[in-house]
Every structure is written in C-alpha cells, then in structure tokens.
C-alpha cells in the first residue's frame, strides 16, 4: 500500500508541486497570522479597517505598475522556454512596457500624493508614503516579472523559496517598524515590502534570470506587444476593479453599520486569504502554466478534474475544521475584541468553497486569451459583488456581506459553466 501511494505521488506532478508548495504556504500562513496579531493588538478594529483600505489602494497601484501582464509573462515564458531567441525578444518587450507604465504612474502618484492621502487617510498626513511608493514602484514591477518568468520556466522550488524568505522578512519588518513608529511603521511595511523582495529574487534566481540581463531595445517585438495587450486588458480589469469594489463595500459598511464592523469584515477577509493561500498559489504556480501548455479540450478537462479529485476534497475538509474551531481561531489570531465576527464564518466558508471550485476553471480564460468572455464575466462578478453586498447589508446588517459573498460566487459559477458548457459539462453528461 505504501509503495503504491509513493508511485501515485511520483507520477502525479500536481501532488509533487503541492507538497513542495505546502512548506512555503505554512510559513506564509504563520507570518501572516503573526502580522495580523500585531495589527489587532496595537491598532484594534479601526486600524485593521484603515490598513485594509491602504492594501486595496496599493493592490490597484501594483497591478497597474505591472500592466496586468503577470499571467502573460507566465504563459509566454512557459511557451518559449526552449526558444532562447523568442524568449529574449518577449522579455525585452515586457520590460519596456513595464518601465514605461511605472514612469507615468510614478509621476501621477508623486504629484497627487496629497489627494491620495486624503482618500485613504483623511485625518492623517502620510503624503510622503505615496511619494515613496512612486519611487520604488519599478522595483515591484521587476520583481513580479522575474517571479512570473521563473514560474513559466518551471522553477517552482526557487519561487517557493523566495516566497518563504520574503514572508519571514515581512514579519520581521512589521514587528520592527511597528515597535519603532507605531501605525506609521505598519504603513511603511505594507508599502516597502513588495519592492524590497526584488533583492531576494535576484540573489536566489541569479543564473535563471540571464534572459533579463540580456535585455536589449533592439529585441522589442510588436507581435509580443499586441499579444501582451490582451493580457493587460484582461488582468487589469479584475486587478483594479475588485480592490476598488472592496474599498467601496468597506466604506459602505462604515457608513451603514460602523467602523468597528468594517474591522470585523477586514479581519474575516484576512483569515479567508490565509486559508486560500494554498489553493491560489497552487493555481498560479502550477495550474496556469499547465493550462497554457494544454492544446486540447481533453487536456484542459484532465487538468481541472485532477485538481477536483486531488485538492478540492482536502480543501473542503479544511473549511469544515475552520468552522468548528472558529472561536479559538479568532481568539488566537486576533483577540476577544474580535469575537463578534464568529457569526460571519458560515457563509464566508461556503462562498470560498464555491469560489475555489469556479476559479480553477476561469484560469482557462487567461491561458487561452478568451478576452471578451473574461471581461464580461469579470464585470458581472464585480457588479454582483457590490450590488448584492449593498442589498444584503441593508437588509441583514454585517452578516449580509458574507451572504452576498456566497450568492455572488454561486451566480458567477453558473456564468462560467455556461461559457464552458460545450467542453466542460460534456464530462458529466457522458
């Protein structure tokens, strides 16, 4: 029996990548929980809500800085990893686009720092933070591109190691800066870390990133620019839209229910993000490159159903355990001050199970550049998220936002199944 299980493990690449990824996820989970504990202990529910606003804003800025090209970088690095000439041309094109975007975006951030400060921190003066973000933004862009290229080249272990080391630095930096500067230190950690990780990436993946050091303007390709523009359009819509939606929903909760309740919702989202780390990183690290390489509908379905059989059952069991121990989870991660949020877990967990079941399929939209299907379905998801949140919060209070979460992903799942009805549902019909 033991020998048979070992053979299955060795033959199943998804299981092998999963096992390698687990250690990195555990470290990220531990450091994430520790940083949340720091924020909860020192700054409470209102501090949690304000940092949530900052993270949403930075998510928009960071997504714009990379032009929405992360998944495109993974796809083309995987496709041309054995063709050095085309790979160099692709990377050169990618870098020129990234540098141009960061230059323009940096100017906007620097000049508009007062406006953005008023938007995120209306009662505090952190203008310099937005100017700092403008200056270091190119470093974040380069780091994301480097990691995407490594994923496309199949260097999973290096990517995992970089993520592990980065998470440890995040915890250390958060603790140090909060100790020295209080809430301002927490803000600086959020802003600085994504760019600082580049140093780790360049050290760990030095030889594998020769393709970046060989950057030449002469290698720029119009064809790659056109192809990457498709990914930019697809990714930027979701990368920019959803942080803004969450910002609007959080502000609606503050206005309709209260800032402490917004802190509960932010705390719940953090817990949700922690247990979703495993699945989402696996999708980016393994599923997307595999879908990009799959040439047929049968290949696509095999990848999806392998995920359903291998990963989804364990994810479901994990969610059940989280629900059972939710009281202790909240008490350990945050404090007794946050215990009222335990009533929010049920619908959040149900919604997240549906979310993972659906999202693994939607990666095919990226892998095969189904542009308009992706855009329309994502706009449906964004609109449904906001409208359902507003409707249910008005009717049911804070719990309404988690019910809206479940309803939104269920409806979105129906849309995705309709899009793939000919290739995906045939597996169940036959």
C-alpha positions as CSV (number, residue, x, y, z in Angstrom):
1,X,0.0,0.0,0.0
2,X,2.8,2.4,1.0
3,X,4.7,1.6,-2.3
4,X,1.5,2.2,-4.3
5,X,0.9,5.6,-2.7
6,X,4.5,6.5,-3.4
7,X,4.1,5.6,-7.0
8,X,1.0,7.7,-7.3
9,X,2.8,10.6,-5.7
10,X,5.8,10.3,-8.0
11,X,3.6,10.2,-11.1
12,X,1.2,13.0,-10.2
13,X,3.0,16.2,-10.8
14,X,0.3,18.2,-9.1
15,X,0.8,16.3,-5.9
16,X,4.6,16.9,-6.1
17,X,4.2,20.6,-6.6
18,X,1.6,20.7,-3.8
19,X,4.0,19.1,-1.3
20,X,6.8,21.4,-2.3
21,X,4.4,24.4,-2.0
22,X,3.0,23.3,1.4
23,X,6.1,24.3,3.4
24,X,6.1,27.8,1.8
25,X,2.4,28.2,2.5
26,X,2.8,27.2,6.1
27,X,5.5,29.8,6.6
28,X,3.3,32.4,4.9
29,X,0.4,31.4,7.0
30,X,2.4,31.7,10.2
31,X,3.9,35.1,9.3
32,X,0.5,36.4,8.1
33,X,-1.2,35.3,11.3
34,X,1.6,36.9,13.3
35,X,1.4,40.3,11.5
36,X,-2.4,40.2,11.9
37,X,-1.9,39.7,15.6
38,X,0.4,42.7,15.7
39,X,-2.1,44.9,13.9
40,X,-5.0,43.7,16.1
41,X,-3.1,44.1,19.3
42,X,-1.7,47.6,18.7
43,X,-4.3,49.2,16.4
44,X,-7.6,47.3,17.0
45,X,-10.6,47.1,14.7
46,X,-10.3,50.6,13.3
47,X,-6.6,50.2,12.5
48,X,-7.5,46.9,10.7
49,X,-10.0,48.7,8.6
50,X,-7.6,51.5,7.6
51,X,-4.8,49.2,6.7
52,X,-7.4,47.3,4.6
53,X,-8.0,50.5,2.7
54,X,-4.3,51.0,2.1
55,X,-3.8,47.4,0.9
56,X,-6.7,47.8,-1.5
57,X,-5.2,51.0,-2.9
58,X,-1.7,49.5,-3.2
59,X,-3.2,46.5,-4.9
60,X,-4.6,48.8,-7.6
61,X,-1.3,50.7,-7.9
62,X,0.8,47.5,-8.0
63,X,-1.5,45.9,-10.6
64,X,-1.2,49.0,-12.8
65,X,2.6,49.0,-12.4
66,X,2.9,45.6,-14.0
67,X,0.3,46.4,-16.7
68,X,-1.7,43.3,-15.8
69,X,1.0,41.2,-17.6
70,X,1.8,38.7,-14.8
71,X,-0.2,35.8,-16.3
72,X,1.0,36.7,-19.8
73,X,4.6,36.6,-18.6
74,X,4.0,33.1,-17.2
75,X,2.3,31.9,-20.4
76,X,5.0,33.1,-22.8
77,X,7.9,32.1,-20.6
78,X,6.4,28.6,-20.5
79,X,5.8,28.5,-24.2
80,X,9.2,29.8,-25.3
81,X,11.5,28.4,-22.6
82,X,13.2,26.2,-25.2
83,X,13.5,29.0,-27.8
84,X,16.1,31.5,-26.4
85,X,15.7,34.0,-29.2
86,X,12.0,34.4,-28.9
87,X,12.2,34.4,-25.1
88,X,14.7,37.2,-25.1
89,X,12.5,39.2,-27.5
90,X,9.5,38.6,-25.3
91,X,11.3,39.6,-22.1
92,X,12.7,42.8,-23.7
93,X,9.2,43.8,-24.9
94,X,7.8,43.0,-21.4
95,X,10.4,45.2,-19.6
96,X,9.9,48.2,-22.0
97,X,6.2,48.1,-21.3
98,X,6.7,47.8,-17.6
99,X,9.2,50.7,-17.4
100,X,7.0,53.0,-19.4
101,X,4.0,52.3,-17.2
102,X,5.9,52.7,-14.0
103,X,7.3,56.1,-15.1
104,X,3.9,57.5,-15.9
105,X,2.3,56.0,-12.8
106,X,5.1,57.3,-10.6
107,X,4.5,60.8,-11.8
108,X,0.8,60.6,-11.0
109,X,1.5,59.2,-7.5
110,X,4.1,61.8,-6.7
111,X,2.1,64.8,-7.9
112,X,-1.1,63.5,-6.5
113,X,0.2,62.4,-3.1
114,X,-1.9,64.8,-1.1
115,X,-5.1,63.7,-2.9
116,X,-4.4,60.0,-2.4
117,X,-3.5,60.6,1.3
118,X,-6.9,62.3,1.8
119,X,-8.6,59.4,0.1
120,X,-7.0,56.7,2.3
121,X,-6.2,58.6,5.5
122,X,-8.4,61.6,5.7
123,X,-7.4,62.5,9.3
124,X,-3.6,61.9,9.0
125,X,-0.8,63.3,6.9
126,X,1.1,60.5,5.2
127,X,1.8,62.3,1.9
128,X,5.4,61.1,1.8
129,X,4.3,57.5,1.8
130,X,2.7,57.9,-1.6
131,X,5.8,59.6,-2.9
132,X,7.9,56.8,-1.6
133,X,5.6,54.3,-3.4
134,X,6.0,56.3,-6.6
135,X,9.8,56.0,-6.4
136,X,10.1,52.3,-5.6
137,X,7.3,51.1,-7.9
138,X,9.7,50.0,-10.7
139,X,11.3,47.5,-8.3
140,X,8.0,45.9,-7.6
141,X,7.3,45.7,-11.3
142,X,10.6,44.0,-12.0
143,X,10.2,41.5,-9.1
144,X,6.8,40.4,-10.3
145,X,8.1,39.9,-13.9
146,X,11.1,37.9,-12.5
147,X,8.9,35.6,-10.5
148,X,6.5,35.2,-13.4
149,X,9.3,34.2,-15.7
150,X,10.6,31.7,-13.1
151,X,7.1,30.2,-12.9
152,X,6.9,29.9,-16.7
153,X,10.3,28.2,-16.8
154,X,9.1,25.7,-14.2
155,X,11.4,26.8,-11.4
156,X,8.9,26.1,-8.7
157,X,11.4,25.4,-5.9
158,X,13.1,28.8,-6.4
159,X,9.8,30.6,-6.4
160,X,8.7,28.9,-3.3
161,X,12.0,29.7,-1.5
162,X,11.7,33.3,-2.5
163,X,8.2,33.5,-1.1
164,X,9.2,31.8,2.1
165,X,12.1,34.1,2.7
166,X,10.0,37.2,1.8
167,X,7.3,36.3,4.3
168,X,9.9,35.9,7.1
169,X,11.2,39.4,6.2
170,X,7.7,40.8,6.2
171,X,7.1,39.6,9.8
172,X,10.4,40.9,11.0
173,X,10.0,44.3,9.3
174,X,6.4,44.7,10.5
175,X,7.5,44.0,14.1
176,X,10.5,46.3,14.0
177,X,8.7,49.2,12.3
178,X,5.6,49.0,14.4
179,X,7.8,48.9,17.5
180,X,9.7,52.0,16.3
181,X,7.0,54.0,14.6
182,X,3.6,52.6,15.6
183,X,0.8,52.7,13.0
184,X,3.1,54.6,10.6
185,X,5.5,51.7,10.8
186,X,2.8,49.3,9.7
187,X,2.0,51.5,6.7
188,X,5.7,51.6,5.7
189,X,5.9,47.8,5.9
190,X,2.9,47.5,3.5
191,X,4.4,50.0,1.1
192,X,8.1,48.9,1.1
193,X,8.0,45.1,1.2
194,X,6.7,44.3,-2.3
195,X,9.6,46.2,-3.8
196,X,12.3,45.0,-1.4
197,X,11.6,41.4,-2.3
198,X,13.4,42.0,-5.6
199,X,16.8,41.8,-3.8
200,X,15.9,38.2,-2.7
201,X,14.7,37.2,-6.1
202,X,17.9,38.4,-7.9
203,X,20.1,36.5,-5.4
204,X,18.2,33.2,-5.4
205,X,17.5,33.1,-9.1
206,X,20.6,34.8,-10.4
207,X,21.5,32.4,-13.2
208,X,18.0,31.7,-14.3
209,X,17.4,35.4,-15.0
210,X,20.1,35.8,-17.6
211,X,17.3,36.5,-20.0
212,X,16.5,39.8,-18.2
213,X,20.2,40.8,-18.0
214,X,20.3,40.3,-21.8
215,X,17.6,42.9,-22.3
216,X,18.1,44.9,-25.5
217,X,15.8,47.6,-27.1
218,X,16.5,46.0,-30.4
219,X,14.8,42.8,-29.3
220,X,11.4,44.5,-28.8
221,X,8.6,42.8,-30.8
222,X,5.4,44.4,-32.0
223,X,3.7,41.0,-32.1
224,X,4.5,40.4,-28.4
225,X,3.3,43.9,-27.6
226,X,0.0,43.1,-29.2
227,X,-0.3,39.7,-27.5
228,X,0.6,41.1,-24.1
229,X,-2.0,43.9,-24.6
230,X,-4.7,41.2,-24.5
231,X,-3.4,40.0,-21.1
232,X,-3.2,43.6,-19.9
233,X,-6.8,44.2,-20.8
234,X,-8.0,41.0,-19.1
235,X,-5.9,41.3,-15.9
236,X,-6.1,45.0,-15.2
237,X,-9.9,44.9,-15.2
238,X,-10.0,42.5,-12.3
239,X,-6.8,43.7,-10.6
240,X,-8.1,47.3,-10.5
241,X,-11.8,46.8,-10.3
242,X,-12.0,44.4,-7.3
243,X,-9.8,46.3,-4.9
244,X,-12.0,49.4,-5.7
245,X,-15.1,47.3,-5.1
246,X,-13.8,46.1,-1.7
247,X,-12.9,49.7,-0.8
248,X,-16.4,50.8,-1.7
249,X,-18.0,47.9,0.2
250,X,-15.8,48.6,3.3
251,X,-16.8,52.3,3.2
252,X,-20.4,51.3,2.9
253,X,-20.1,49.1,5.9
254,X,-18.5,52.0,7.8
255,X,-21.3,54.4,6.9
256,X,-24.2,51.9,7.3
257,X,-23.0,49.8,10.3
258,X,-19.8,51.2,11.7
259,X,-16.0,51.3,11.5
260,X,-15.6,48.5,14.1
261,X,-17.9,46.3,12.0
262,X,-15.7,47.1,8.9
263,X,-12.8,46.0,11.0
264,X,-14.5,42.6,11.6
265,X,-15.1,42.2,7.9
266,X,-11.4,43.0,7.2
267,X,-10.3,40.6,9.8
268,X,-12.5,37.8,8.3
269,X,-11.1,38.6,4.8
270,X,-7.6,38.2,6.2
271,X,-8.4,34.7,7.6
272,X,-10.1,33.9,4.3
273,X,-6.9,34.9,2.5
274,X,-4.8,32.8,4.7
275,X,-6.5,29.5,4.0
276,X,-6.9,30.4,0.3
277,X,-3.1,30.9,0.1
278,X,-2.6,27.3,-0.5
279,X,-5.0,26.9,-3.4
280,X,-4.4,30.3,-5.1
281,X,-0.7,29.9,-5.1
282,X,-1.0,26.4,-6.5
283,X,-3.2,27.7,-9.3
284,X,-0.7,30.4,-10.2
285,X,2.3,28.1,-9.7
286,X,1.1,25.0,-11.5
287,X,-2.4,25.2,-13.0
288,X,-1.9,28.2,-15.2
289,X,1.3,27.0,-16.9
290,X,-0.3,23.6,-17.4
291,X,-3.4,25.1,-19.0
292,X,-1.2,27.3,-21.2
293,X,0.6,24.2,-22.4
294,X,-2.6,22.1,-22.9
295,X,-3.6,22.0,-26.6
296,X,-7.0,20.3,-26.5
297,X,-10.2,20.4,-24.6
298,X,-9.5,16.9,-23.2
299,X,-6.2,18.2,-21.8
300,X,-8.0,21.1,-20.2
301,X,-10.6,18.9,-18.6
302,X,-8.0,16.4,-17.4
303,X,-6.2,19.2,-15.5
304,X,-9.4,20.6,-14.0
305,X,-10.7,17.2,-12.8
306,X,-7.3,16.2,-11.5
307,X,-7.5,19.3,-9.3
308,X,-11.0,18.4,-8.2
309,X,-10.0,14.9,-7.3
310,X,-6.7,15.7,-5.7
311,X,-7.0,19.1,-3.9
312,X,-10.7,20.1,-3.6
313,X,-11.7,17.4,-1.1
314,X,-8.9,18.3,1.3
315,X,-9.8,22.0,0.9
316,X,-13.4,21.2,1.9
317,X,-12.4,19.2,5.0
318,X,-10.1,22.1,6.0
319,X,-13.0,24.6,5.8
320,X,-15.2,22.3,8.0
321,X,-12.4,22.3,10.6
322,X,-12.1,26.1,10.4
323,X,-15.8,26.4,11.1
324,X,-15.7,24.0,14.1
325,X,-12.7,25.8,15.7
326,X,-13.7,29.4,14.6
327,X,-14.0,30.7,18.2
328,X,-10.4,29.7,19.0
329,X,-9.1,30.8,15.7
330,X,-10.4,34.3,16.2
331,X,-9.2,34.4,19.8
332,X,-5.7,33.2,18.9
333,X,-5.2,35.3,15.7
334,X,-6.8,38.5,17.0
335,X,-8.3,39.0,20.5
336,X,-11.5,38.7,22.4
337,X,-12.4,42.1,21.0
338,X,-12.9,40.4,17.6
339,X,-15.1,37.5,18.8
340,X,-18.4,39.0,17.4
341,X,-17.1,38.2,13.9
342,X,-17.5,34.4,14.5
343,X,-21.1,34.7,13.3
344,X,-19.8,35.6,9.9
345,X,-17.8,32.4,9.2
346,X,-20.6,30.1,7.8
347,X,-21.4,32.0,4.7
348,X,-17.8,33.1,4.1
349,X,-16.6,29.5,4.1
350,X,-19.4,28.3,1.8
351,X,-18.7,31.1,-0.6
352,X,-15.0,30.3,-0.6
353,X,-15.6,26.7,-1.4
354,X,-17.7,27.7,-4.4
355,X,-15.0,30.3,-5.3
356,X,-12.2,27.8,-5.5
357,X,-14.3,25.3,-7.5
358,X,-15.0,28.1,-10.0
359,X,-11.7,29.9,-10.2
360,X,-9.7,26.9,-11.3
361,X,-11.9,26.8,-14.4
362,X,-11.5,30.5,-15.1
363,X,-7.8,30.2,-15.4
364,X,-8.5,28.8,-18.8
365,X,-9.8,32.2,-19.9
366,X,-6.3,33.6,-19.2
367,X,-4.4,30.6,-20.6
368,X,-6.2,30.8,-23.9
369,X,-6.8,34.6,-24.0
370,X,-10.6,34.4,-24.1
371,X,-10.6,38.2,-23.8
372,X,-14.3,39.2,-24.1
373,X,-15.6,36.2,-22.2
374,X,-13.2,37.0,-19.4
375,X,-14.1,40.8,-19.4
376,X,-17.8,40.3,-19.4
377,X,-17.8,37.6,-16.8
378,X,-15.5,39.6,-14.5
379,X,-17.7,42.7,-14.9
380,X,-20.6,40.5,-13.9
381,X,-18.7,39.3,-10.8
382,X,-17.7,42.9,-9.8
383,X,-21.2,44.3,-10.2
384,X,-22.8,41.4,-8.4
385,X,-20.3,41.7,-5.6
386,X,-21.1,45.3,-4.9
387,X,-24.9,45.3,-5.5
388,X,-25.5,42.1,-3.5
389,X,-23.4,43.5,-0.7
390,X,-25.3,46.7,-0.5
391,X,-28.7,44.9,-0.7
392,X,-27.9,42.3,1.9
393,X,-26.1,44.7,4.3
394,X,-29.1,47.0,4.3
395,X,-31.4,44.1,5.0
396,X,-29.3,42.0,7.4
397,X,-26.5,44.1,8.7
398,X,-22.9,43.0,8.6
399,X,-23.8,39.3,8.1
400,X,-25.3,40.4,4.8
401,X,-21.9,40.9,3.3
402,X,-20.9,37.3,3.7
403,X,-24.3,36.1,2.4
404,X,-23.6,38.3,-0.6
405,X,-20.2,36.7,-1.0
406,X,-21.8,33.2,-1.3
407,X,-24.6,34.4,-3.6
408,X,-22.1,36.2,-5.9
409,X,-19.8,33.2,-6.4
410,X,-22.8,30.9,-7.0
411,X,-24.2,33.1,-9.7
412,X,-20.7,33.6,-11.2
413,X,-20.2,29.9,-11.2
414,X,-23.3,29.5,-13.3
415,X,-22.0,32.0,-15.8
416,X,-18.6,30.2,-16.0
417,X,-20.3,26.8,-16.5
418,X,-22.4,28.4,-19.3
419,X,-19.2,29.7,-21.0
420,X,-17.6,26.2,-20.9
421,X,-20.8,24.2,-21.4
422,X,-19.6,22.5,-24.6
423,X,-16.2,21.5,-23.3
424,X,-16.6,21.1,-19.6
425,X,-20.1,19.8,-18.9
426,X,-19.7,17.1,-21.5
427,X,-17.5,15.3,-19.0
428,X,-20.5,14.9,-16.7
429,X,-23.1,14.2,-19.4
430,X,-21.2,11.3,-20.9
